[in-house]
């Protein structure tokens, strides 16, 4: 019954599940329609709570209409509602009426990751005193583990400037590709602009590359990259769980 119920719930053209229709009076279709609408409205409300800046960028009415389409196509798969919306940025990227707003899905990605960062588990910090005792060679050969609250978003658009403008206004976005780092050094997540090369380095580190391997790869892609700046940035915002086996 559950698959039939879920399918009927998110398809307005379908009748209520047969078992419900038989068990209720002739008004069962109207009652089920009310329930269906309440569920969809609640999920749209959840999306608005997670994506307020995306909503502001396209307007409340447009967002609501788009959210209803998304909800019917992508109902929740987890009982934890802070996870809902993981597919929303990709949906926005493919939604035909929004093609001219190429940056919008990256803005939505940041908002979703901010929510995930907020709810991520706490973790221990590295033993920096022990790390300071190892040699440069040992350090470069070491890998690291970043916290579950740490995320990187790189965009061909000035995504940090767009994020800033959506919150505080100020100068118009600069015409350049930008990257951001989502961190949670204490209680609330933060969005920081970082160099694109640093964003690339963090992705490599988070995929298991050592500091030395990351330095070497970035040296092939850009001039004057220094892994030390990346490590200092991550350490400043308490992003590391572990470095090497220490």
N, C-alpha and C positions, 0 to 999 in steps of 0.2 A: 504493500500500500504506500510506503513512504516515497518511492520514486514517482509513483503516479500523483501523489499529493503535491510533491515539489514541482513537478512539471506543470500541473494545473495552476499552482500558485503564481508562477511567473509567466504564464501565457494567458493573456486576457481573452483570447479567442477560444480557449478550451472550457468545457463544462466542468463543474466540480467533480471530484473523483466519484465513481459510481457508488461506492459504499456509503459515502456521505449523502449523496442524492437520495438513496433508498432509505436511509435512516432518518432523514429530515422530512419536513413538510414540503409542499410545493414551493415555498419561499427559500429553499436551500440555496438556489443559485444566487439570489440577491444577497443572502447572508454571507455566502462564500466570497462574493465580489467585494463586500465591505471589508472582510478580513484580508483579502488579497491587497486591497488598496492601502490598508493600514500598514501591512508589512512593507510594501514598496515605499510608502512615505517615510517609515522609520529608517529604512536603509538609505534613502536620499538624505535624510537628516544626518546620518552617520558620515556620509561622504562630505557634506557641508562642513561638519566639525573637523574633519581631517584635512580638507583642502580649501581653507578660507581665502587664500591668496589667489588660487586658481579661480575660485568663484568670483572674486573681485575683478580679475582680469577680463572675464567674459560677461560679467553681469549676472545678477541673481537669477533672473528668469531663464536666461540661456543655460546657466549651470543646472538649474533644476530640470529643465527639459532633457538635457544631455544625461544627467544622472539617472533619470527614469529609464532611458534607453539602456544604459549600462547595467542597471540593476536587473532588468529582465533578461539580459544576455549573460550576466556573470553574477549569479547569486552567491552568497557566502559559502565558503567551504570549511570554515572554522567557527566554533562557538565564541571565540575571542574576537570581539568586534574591532579591536584596535588593529587587527590584521586585515580587515576588510578594506579593499581599495588597492591591493597590491597590483592588480591588473589595470587599474584606472589610467595611469600614465600612458601605457601602451595603447589603450583604447583611444585616448585623446589623440595620439600620434596618427592613428589610422582613421579617425572620424572625418569624413570628407568636408563638412562645413568649416572645419578648423585648420585646413591645410595651410592657410596663409599665416597662421600663428604657430610657426614651427617650434618656437621656444616653449610652448605651453606645457608639453609633456615633461620637459626637464624641470620646469617650475613645480609641477605636480610631483615629480620624483623626489624633489627636495622635501616637500611637505610630508609625503608618506614616510620618508626615511627619518625625518624629525620625530614623527610619531613612534616609529620603531625604536629609535634611539632612547626616547623617553621611557619606554617600557622595557628596555633591555636589562638583563640581570646585572647586578653589581659584580665586581671582580677584584681580586687582589692586585697589587702593584709589584713591579720587579724590585729586586734587591739591588738598588743602584750602587750601594757601597761595594758589593761583591763584583758588580759589572765594571766598576771603575778600576778594579785590580787586574783585569785581563788585558792582554796585549792588543795592539791595533790589528794584528793579523788574526787573532782569535775572534775579535769583534767582527771583522769583515766576513769571516767564515760562518758567523752565527746567523740563524734565522730568528724570527720573532713571531709572537702571537698578539694580535690586536684585539681589543675589547669588542663585544657584540654591539656596542653603541656607536662604533666608528664606521662612517660611510663616506664614499667619494662620489661626486657627480661631476663629470666633465661634459661640456656642451660646446657645439660650434657657435652658440649664441652667448651674449654677455649675461649669463644666467645669474651671476652674483649681483650685478647692477640691477637687473630686473627684480630680483628678490629684494634688494635694498629699497628700490623705488616703490615697490608694492607695500612696503611697511612704513617707511619714513619720508618718502619723496626725495627731493634733492636733485642733483644734476642728472641729465638724461643718460641712459646706458651708453657706454663706449662701444664702438663697432669692432668687437674682438671676441674670440673664443675665450671662455673662462671656465675655471674649475672651482668647486667648493668642497670643503671638508666639514662633515657633520660630526660633532663631538659632544660629549657630556662630561665635562671635567668635574662637576659637582652634582647638582640636582636637575638642572634644566639643560636641554640641548642647545647648542650654538651652531651657527653657520658661519664659516670662515672662508674668505677667498684665499686660494693658494695658487702658486704658479702651476701651469699645466704639466710641467716636467715633474714637479713634486707629486701631483695627483697620480701620474703614471708610476712613479716610484712606490707610492703607497699601495697601489693595486698589485704591483709585483711582489712587494713584501708580504702582503696579505695572502698571496697565492703560494707562498712557500719559498720564494727566492731569498738567498742570503743577502746581507747588506752589500757584500762585495759584488755579487752577481748583479744586483740592482744598479750599483754604481757603474759597472761595466756596460750594461745594456743602455743606460741613460746617456753615457758618454758617446755611444754610437748614434744617438738620436738628437742630442743637443750639445751645445758648447757650455763649458764651465758649470757643469752640474756637480754639486757637492752633497753627498748623502748625509753629511753632518747636519745640514740645515733641516732636512726631513726628520731626522731622529730628534733634533731639538724641538721641533714643532710638535711632534707626537708626544714627546715626554712632557712638554709644557702643559698639555691638555689631558694628561693622564690616560693616554690611549693604549699603552702597552700593558699586557698581562704578563708576558714572559719574554725574555731575550735569551736565545740559546737554551742550554740545559740549566741555567741558573734560576 
